[in-house]
Amino acid sequence: MKKLVLVLLIMALVLPATAAIAQEEPEKGGTFHRGMVISPRGMFNPILYTEAYDADVIVAVFDSLVTVNRELEIVPQIAESWEFSEDGRTLTFYLKEGVKFHDGVELTAEDVKYTFKTIMHPHYTGVRFGDFALVKGAEAYKEGEVDYVEGIEIIDDYTISFTTEEVYAPFLNEFTYGILPSHILEDVPVAELEAHDFNQNPIGAGPFKFVEFRPDQYVVLDGFEDYHQEGPYLDRMVYHILDDEARPVWLRQGRIDYVGISSEQVPMVEALDFVDVFDYEALSYTYICFNLRQERFDDPRIRQAVAYGYDRQTVKDIILDGYGVIANAPMPTASWAYTDEGINEYPFNPDRSIELMEEAGWERGADGVWEKDDMRMEFEFIYTEATRAQEQMMMLFQQNMEDIGFKVHLRPMEFSAAVDRIDAREFDAFTLGWSLGVDPDPYGIWHSTSMWNDAGWVNERSDELIETGRTTVDMDERAEIYAEWQRLMNEELPNVFLMYSVSIVAANERLKGIDDDPGAQGIFWTEILHKLWIPADRQ
């Protein structure tokens, strides 16, 4: 009898749960409100943007040939399939038929060719040529020697191939850039593309259509009814630009469904019974960059002195409440290429900082600041005004540096203004973060010819390793190459690496379709944008 009662009790518990699961079918409608820490700059062009905040909008408006799933694998998006030739040098994409841009025009191989050929154009003003430099004929086209790219071939409206000069290991990963509409842009001179109105009123083939952008306030997108994949189920997405203090308040008031939060906000947000908090290690890191074009910074012992002199352990344990992993090279632990073998951890050691400065021939001036020849270790340090934790880190950095003879003038700036200064190379030092792609190829940031090499670091061995790594197919061999490269970076410290980022995000429980077991992609990644939904009774 007891057994029968137990079975009936289990059935009573299971059946309602089963019914609830059966009802968990996506429902159309509703507006998703997302909080953003920093306003986009308004460069909503997938081949010209440089900031992650613009990218958050771009991935909703534009689809790419391929994208990345939760397991960091390449999966189809506009491309139905692809194949490599036997020699590994030709990659052919087979496009879906019937994919439409938001103005109703069908996307074809011509749009794909336009997008990537523009990156190789002599007058292209962006920073992504390095991703396609190995395409056959790309260099000749960029130099203006020919008016075509030999390695791009349209086979038919839905088939296009790209051929490289040699085997290029990360090649498939490079096709995650959104596809541009050639019928709108092909007559725009490439040199004028960066200033074109299209960039703030984009038309793509993604799940959401652009509606409006008000800098420092919001971005509005509407669901695209003719989207080529499942969904989108949401009628609208609104990105709200919120300062640090406003984020938990808006969460508590139910005014936003999703936002990144700081470690100090976790307790107050976790207390909200209708909000879930997630944390995950991201493919990103923070760093300090010195302008190595200035002679006073070009000795690696100077950067090593800074690494030993900044108490990063306190940053992690106290300021970030443990939400971080101390970084000593530019390869996050979430990457398959990460190594800690032979890596100097640069533990907090001000005495070692002073020894290194003395070894480098510097002497303390009357005010305790290091001097050498006509140089002085006094400089402006740019950082972006984002969070209270950022302010605390900067104050600690300033004090730590003063203790070892570096006089630092902190210069808080709005994000776009800071980037403008950095792009113009008008800086002494700054701190920012890098969000990285799935493939560990560091060419775009660290090759001596890269436009994103903000530090101005030139190292022949680094260039050799980077170039070899991207032409080596065997994963184990590539891992060994990148391990050596990380050890070189750890020794030379062209940047002082701070933290591998741990992202903390909060999501209102009414938002469905998210990944509640986040990997490096987090709970809010490209592949699920069109699958997000809100129950009808919560809209």
N, C-alpha and C positions, 0 to 999 in steps of 0.2 A: 504493500500500500504506500509505504514511504517512497518507493521507487517511482510509482505512478504519479504521486504528487510532485516529485522532483521534475519528472518529464514534463508535466503540465505547466509547472512554473517556468521551466526553460522555454517552452513553446510560447508562453505568455510574454516572455521577455524578448524572444527572437522575432516573433511575427511583426510586432509594431516596428521594430528596427528595420526589418526587411521591407516593410511598406514604405518607411521613410526613405530608404535607399532607392527604392523604385521611383520615388517622386523626385529624386535629385537629377532631373533632366533640365538642361539649360533653358531659361526663359528669356525671351527677347524684351528689351526695353530698359529704361533707367539711365542714369548718368553716374559715371565713375569719377570721383574726385580724388586726384592725386596731389600730394604736397611735394614741392621741390624746394631744395635748400637755396639754390642760386638761380637767378633768372637766366634763361637762354640768351645768347647774343643775338639770335635771329638769323643765323646762317643755316637755314634748313635745306641744305644741299648736300647730299651724301658724299660727293667727291671734293667738297670744299670746306666742310666744317672742321673745327679743331677741338671743340669742347664737348665733354660728355653730356652737358645739359642740353645742347642742341641735338645730340644723338638720341636722347630720350624721346624727342618728338619725331625725329627722322625715322626711327624704326617702326613707328606707328603709321606713318604716311607713305613710306616707300617699302616695297618688297625687293629682295635681292634674288640672285639665281639660287643661292644656297644660304642656309643659316645654321645655327648651332643649337643643339638640344641640351637637355639637362645634364646628360653625361658628357658634354663637350664634344659630341660627335657632329660631323657635317651631315646635314639632312636637306632634302629638296625644299625649295620654295617656289620660285618661278620655273626653275629647271625641273622637268619631270624625272630626268636621269642624266647621267654623264658617263664618259669612259675615257681612259687614257690609251694612247697608242702603245704598241709593244715596246718602243724605245723610251717611253715615259715622257716624251717631249711635247706631244700634242694632246690637249684636253678638249673634248667635244661635248657640248651641252645640247640636250634635246629639250626644247621649251614646251610648256603646256600651251595648248591652243585655247583661245578665248579669254586670256587674261586681259583685263581692261584697266586703262588709266582712269582716274577720277572724272575725266571729261568725256569718257565713253569710247575713246580711241583704243584699238587693240594694240597690245604690246607685242613686238616681234623682234627678230634678230637684229634689225636695224637699230632699235633702241639700245640693245646690248652693246653693239659695236660702237655707237655714238658715245655711250657712257665711258667705256674703257679707252677708246681712242682719244677722247678728250683729255684724259689723265696723262697721255703721252704727248700731247700737243706742245709745240714750241712755246706757245703763249699761255699755257696752263699756269695759274698762280697758286695752286694748292701744293700740298706737301706729300702726295702719295705716289709720285712717279717711281720711287724706289721699289714699290710693290710689283711693278710691271716692267722694270728695267731689263729683265731677262727675256721679255717677249721678242721674238725674232723681228728685227728691223725697228724696234722701239727707239733705240739710241739714234739711228739715222733720221727717223722722223722727228724726234725731239730737237735734233740739231738743225733741222730745216733742209737736210740734204735730199729728202724725198717727200712726196705728199701723200704717202700711204704707209700703212704698217703691214709689212709682209706676213707677220705671224697671226693676223686676224683674218679669218675667212668665213663669210656667210655662205652656207651651203644651200639653205632654203629659208623660208620665212621663220621656221621654228628650229633651225639647226645652225649652230655657229661653233667654230673651233678656234683655239688659241695655241700657238706653237712657240716654244721657248728655244733659246740658243743652246741651252743645255738643260739637263734634268734639274728641276727646281722643286725641292721637297714641299714647301708651304703653298704651292701654287693654288690648289683648290680652295684653301682658306682665304685667298685674296678676293674671291668673288662673293663676299658678303656685303659689298657696297650696293646700296639701293640703285635700281635702274631708272635713269632719267628719260623723259619723253622727248625723243628727237624731233617730233613734229612741232614742238614748241620752241626748242632751243637750238636746232641745227643752224639757223641763220644768224644766231647771236655770235659775234666775234668772241673767241675764247678769252682773249685778253679783257673783255668787258663783262664776262660771265659773273665774276665776283660781285659786281655792283648791280646786277640785274634784279628787277623786282621779283622775279621768280623765287629767289631765295627766301623771301619773307611771305610769299604766297605760293607755296609749292604744290605741285600736282604729281602724285605718284600712283602706284598701283597697290598700295598697302591696304590694310583693313579699315583705316580711318582717313577721312578727308579733312584737310586743313580748313579752318573757319576764321580764326582770329588770333592775333598775338598782340598783347599789350605788355611791353617790357616792364619787368619788376612787378607785374600784377598777375597775369594768367595767359594760358594758351588754351584755345578751344578747338576740339576735333569732333567731327560727326562720323558715325558708322557708315561704311560704304556698302550699299545694298548689293552691288554687283561684284563683290569680292570673290576671288576664285577659289577660296578655301572655305572651311566651316566658319559660320558666323560672318561678321561679328554680331554678337548678341546685344551689346550695349548700343544705345542710341547716341550716346555722347561721352566724351572724355574731356575733363577739364583739369589742367595742371595749374595749381595755385602756388605762387611764389610766397613762401612763408619764412619769416626769420626764426631763429633758434627758439625763442620764447613762445612763439605762437603755435608751434607744432603740437605739443601735448594738449594745449587748450582746444584747438580745432578737433583733435581726436576725441576729446571728452565730450565736446558738443555735437559730435557726429557729423561735422561739416566736411571731413575728408575721410576717405576709405583706406588710404595707403600713404605712408611717408617714412623716410629715414629719420631715426632719432639718435640722440647722443647717449653715451653710456649713463650719464647722470640722470637722464630722463626715464630710464628703464623702470625703476620702482614705481613711479607715479603712473606710467602707462600700463604696466602689468596689473595694477590695481583696478583697471577698467575691465569689467567682466565681459564686455562685448568686443574687446580688442585682443588680438593675438600678437605676440612679439616673437620675432625670429632673428637669429644671428647666424652668419656664415662667413667663412674666409673667402674673400673675393680675389679675382685675378688682377690685383692692383697693389700699388705700394706708394708710400709718401717718401719725400726726399728733400734734401737741401741742395740747391744748385749754386755754385760759385761761377762767376764769369771768368773762365780760364784765359780769356784774352788779356786779362790784367795780370801783369807779371807777379804781383804779390800772392796770387792764388795758384800759380802754375806748378809749384812744388808739391808732390803728393803728401809730403810730411805735414804740410799746412792742413790739408783736409783730414789727415789721420789725427792730427791734434784736436780738431773740432769733434771728430767721432769719439775720441776718448774723453773729451771735455764736456759732452752733452749727456746728461743723465737720462738716457732713454728708458732705463728700467723704471724710474719714477714716473715718467710719462705713461708707460704702459700700466703700471700697478695702481697709481693714484689718480692721475688725470683721466685715463681711459678706463679705469675700473677693471683692468684685465682684458679689455676687448682690443686685442692687438697682438701681433707677433713681431718681435724685434727683427728688423731686416739688416742684412749686411752685404747684400748683392741684389741686383735688379731682376730677380727671378722668384716670384711668389711660391710658397710651399705647395699651393694648389696646382702648380704646373708639373707635368711629367718630367720636365727637364731640371727641376730643382735639385741642388745638392748642398749638403752642409760639410762635405769632406774637404779638409784643407782650408776652411773658411775661418778667418779671424773674427771673433765676436765683438771686438772693441768694447770691452766692459768699461764702465765709468771709472776713469783713472786720471784725474787732473794732473797728478805728478808726471805721468807719462806724456801728457800734452805739453807740459813745460819743457821736458827733455827733448821732445821732437822739435820744438821751436828753436831751442838752443843749437841742436844739431844742424838745423837749416840756416844757422848764422844770424838769427834775429836776437836783438837785445831789448830789454825793457827801457822805455823812456822815463822821464821824470814822473809822469802820471801813471806809470805801470803798464802802459800800452806798448806792444811790441813794435820795434822800428828796425829798418834795414835799408841802408843807402838812403834814397829819398822816399822810401815807402813807409807806410804806417798801417797797422792792422786795425783800421777804423773804417767802417763801411755801413751803407744803408742796406736794410734787410726787408724785402717786400713780402707781405703775406696777405691773404684774402680774408676779409671780414665775414666769417661764417658762423662760428659757434663759440660759446664760452670756453670750451675745452681748447679750441685753437688759441684763444687769447692767453690761456694759462700756459700752454706749451711755449708760446713766444716769450712770455715773461720769464719762464724758467730758462729758456735758451739765452736770453739776454744776460741773466744773472750768472749762469754757468760760464758764458764766454768772458764776462768781466773778471771772473775769478781766475781765468787763465791768461788774461792780458789782451783780450779782443774787445774793442769798443764797438758795440752794435747799436745802430739807430733803427729802431723798429718803424716800419712804414706800412700801416694797414691800408689796403686799397680795395675798391670794388673789383670784382673778378675780371670783368672785361677790360677795365683800365690796367690792371696788373698784366693781363695777357698782352695787351698792346705794348707795354713797356718791354716785356720779355721778348716779344717778336721783333722789336726794333733793336734788341741787344743793348738797351739802355738800362742796365742794372748792375749792381755789385753782387748781390745774392738774393735768392728768394726761396720759398718753400711752396710746393704744390704736390699733386699726386698724379700717377699714371694709371689709367685703366688699360689693360692689355687684352690682346686677342688670344684665341685658343692656342695657336701655334706659338712656340717660344722664340721664333725668329726675331732678334732685336735690331735688325737692319734699320727700320724706320726711325728709331730713336737714337741709336748709338753708332751707326756707321759715320765715318768722318765727313761724308758728303751729304748726310741727311739734314733736311731743313728743320727737323725737330731736335737736332743736337744742340740744345740751348746753351750748354756749357761751353761749346766750342772745343771739345776734346778731340784730339787727333792722336791715334795710336796705331801703328802699323800692324802689330800682332793682333790687336782687337779686330781690325778690319779683315785680316786673313781668316781668323776664326769665324767671324760672322759670315763671310763669303763662302767658306767651306761648309758651314753648317746648313746653309740654305740650298746647297747642291748635293747634299748627302741624303740618300733615301733611307738607309738602314737606321731604325730608331735608336738602337743601342749605340751605334757610332755617333749619331747626332747628339745623344745624351752625353757622351764622353767629350765631344767638342764643346758643348755648352757648359759642362762642368769646368773645363779648363778656362773658358771665357769668364765664368763667374769668379774663379779664383783670381784672375787678372783684375777684374773690376773691384774685387774686394781688397786687393793690394793697392791699386792706383787711386781708388775712390774718386772718380771724376764727379760723382755726386756723393754726398754723405747720406746713406740710406737710413731711413727712420723706422717705418713700420710696414709690414705686410698687413693690408687692411682687413679688419673684421667689420662687416656691415651689420648694422642693427636696423631692422625695419618693423613697423607696426601696421597691421591690417585689420580693418573692421570685419567682423565675422559675417557681415551681410555679403561681402565680396566672395564670389565663388569662382572656381576654376584655377585658383592659384596653386602653386606647388608648396605644400606645407612641410616638405622635407628638403629644404634647399641645399643644393650643392654650390659650386662656385658661381653659378649663374644667378643664384638667389631665387626668390619666390616670384619675381616679376621679370620675365625674360621674353625675348622676341617671339618664340614659338607658341606662347600661350596668350598673347595679346588679344587675338581674335576669339579666344575661347572664354574670356572673362564674362561673367554674367551676375545679375542681381535678381533674387527671387521677386516675383511680382508683388508680393505683399510687403516688400522692403524697398520698393522703388520710390 
